Amino acid sequence: LSFLYNVQSGDNSSDLDYKSTNSLSANGGTIRDNMSNDGTFALASPGTTNSLGANKSIVIDAVGPTVDNVSSVDNNTRYFSGDNITITVGFNEAAYVVNSGGNPSIELETGSNDRFAYYTSGSSSTVLSFLYTIQSGDNSSDLNYKATNSLSVNGGTIRDNMSNDATLTLPSQGASNSLSSLKNLVVGGWKQQAYIKSSNSDANDSFSYPMAFSNNTLVVG
């Protein structure tokens, strides 16, 4: 007898087998021999000789990748307009990106104008990288994404090798695996500068003394 199983979204098995020894059911019908004797439906114990799991190796994967964490490869420090920050998204399995129809992105919380980090690399691995270029006016005391739904395929796709779409939900802000918890990336603010003013104004005037600055040194003159 042959039975048809249609795999549905969310189904998952590393080695397909039936549920238990009593999984075969007439389900309101009959299974009999030519003398009208009802069949005995007891199956071999799952995983043992003569069971489906022992006789075949059938993998069911109808579950897409899910996000494990959001972090960054960059140092915990302050960044300014024109700087780049690479945001990384870790998945529980290899994720494959197709961006010919649009580039996946992450919306970031950057003050008055929220910016986006756009996918750059990592397809076929468990970690995808997104690049954020800081613009004038961006500000954050501890960079994070806008919301748990801030990751978007943006017209592209993020899937596993079985073409199951990834679940794009990010960790809650402040969770141990969120960007702001794993990293301390400060955006914007005052950028250290030093100015030297001289009264020398004639041609060929020059400074004859070396000067060096370090740390948070401010020269006023």
N, C-alpha and C positions, 0 to 999 in steps of 0.2 A: 504494500500500500504506500502511496506517495502523499505527502502533506506539504502544502505551500506556506512558507513564512515570508511576509513582506516586512523588510527592515524599515523602521520608522525613526524619525528624529529623536535623539536621546538614547536609543538602544546602544548597548555596549557589552561586549563579552570578549575576553581574551582567548577563549576556547569554547565555542557554543556547545551547550548540552541542554537536555530537558531538565525540568525543575526537580522532579523526584520520581521514584519508581511507580507512582500512581498517576503520572502526568497524562497518560493516554486515556482518552475518554470517548465513549460513543456519542456523548453530547446530544442525547435524544434520538440518535439513530441506532443502528445495530451493526455489529461485526460478528458474523457467524460462519460456520462451515456449511457444506452442502446438505448436512443433516439437521440444520437449524440449531446447532449447539453454539451458545454464546462463546465468544473468544475470552481468553484470560488476558487481562490487560497489564499485568505486572511487567515492568521494564527492568532491565539490568540497572543496578545502582549507578548513578551518575559517576563517570570517571573510571568505572571498572570495565573489564573485558566485555565486549559486545555493546557497550554504551556508545552514544553518538560522540561524546568527548574523546573516548579512546580510539574510535575508528576513524575519526576525521579531525582535522585541525582547521576550524572555521573561525575566523576573527571577525567580530562585529564592531564597527566603529562608526557610530552615527552621532558622536558628541564632538563638538568643535573645541578648539583651545579656549582656555579661560586665563584671565590675568592673575598672576601671582604677586607681582609687586611693580612699583614705579620708582625709579631711582635716577641717578646720573653718574657719568664717568668723570665729571668735573669736580674740582676741589671745593670744599666748603669755604667760600670767601665772598667778597662783594664784587659784583659785575656791573659794567657801565654800558652806555649806548655804544653800539657797534660790536660789543663782545658777543660771542656765540656760546650757548649752553646746550649740551647734548643730553636729552632726556631719554632714558631707557625704560622699556616696558617688558617685563619678564612674563612669559607664558608657561603653562604646565606641560606643554608639548611644542614641538616645532611648528612655527607659524609661517605660512607662505603668503607673500604680498604680491598682488598684481596692481600696479598703479598706472596702467596705460589709460584708464578712463578717469582717473582722479587720484590724488596723492593723500593717503591717510594722514590725519592730523590730530593734535591734542590741543584743546583750548586751555590757556593758562590764565591764572588770576594775576594780572599785572597792573592793577590800579584803575585809573579812569578809562583806559583803553586796553581791553583784554587782547592778548596776542595769541598766535598759534605756533606750535612746533610741528614741523612737517617731516614725514618719514624720509630717512636717508639710506638706511641699510639694515641688514640682519635677516632678510628673507631666507627661509629654510632652517633657521635656528630658533632657539627658545627666547632670544632677546632681540627686540626690534629697537632701532635708534631713531630719534626724532630731533631735528635741529631747530632751536629757537635763537633768533638774532634779536638782541635787545635794541629797542628804538628809543628815541628821545622821549622822555616823560614816563617811561615804564618804571614801576616802583613796586617792590615787594620786600618785606622784612624776612620772609621765609617762603621761597617760591613753591607754589603748588598749582595743581590743575584746578579748573573752575568748579567742576562737579564730578560725580561718579560717572556721568554719561558724556564726559568731555572727549573721550576717544572716539573718533569717527573714521569710517572708511572713506568718506568724502568722494564717493564715486568709484573708488577702487574696491579691492577685496582683501580680507585677511582670513585665511582658511588653513585647515590642516591638509595633509597629503591625501585625504579621502574626500576633499572638497566640502568638508563641513565648515560652515561659517563660524568664526570665533565669536565668543561672548565678549563684548567690549566693555563690560562694567568694570570700572576702576575701584580700588579700595576706597573706603570712606576717608574723607579728609581727616588727618590726625591719627588714622589707624597705623599700627606698627609697620605695615608694608606700603605706606603711602609715601609720596615724594617728600613732603615736608618733615616726615619722621625719620626717613633714611638719610636725608641730606639737609644742609643748612645753607641754601643759596640765596644770597641777598642781592637784590636788583635795585640799581639807582642810588641816589643820595649824593653826598658831597664827595668829590674826587680830589685827592690830595694834589696840590700844586705848590710850587715854590717860585717866588718872584724875587729878583735881585734888582735893585735900583741904584744907579750910579750917577754921580755928578760929572763923570768924565764925558766931555762932549766934543773935544777937539779931535781933529784927524790924527790917527795913529795912537790915540789913547788906548790903554789896555789894562786889564786886571793883572796884578803881579802876585796875588796870593791865591793858592788853591783853596777851594771850599768843597765840603762834602755834606750831604744830607742823608738821614736815615730815619726810618719809622715815621711817626706823625709830627714832622718838623714843619713849622710855619715861620717863614721869615717875613717880617713887616719892616718897611723902611721908606 
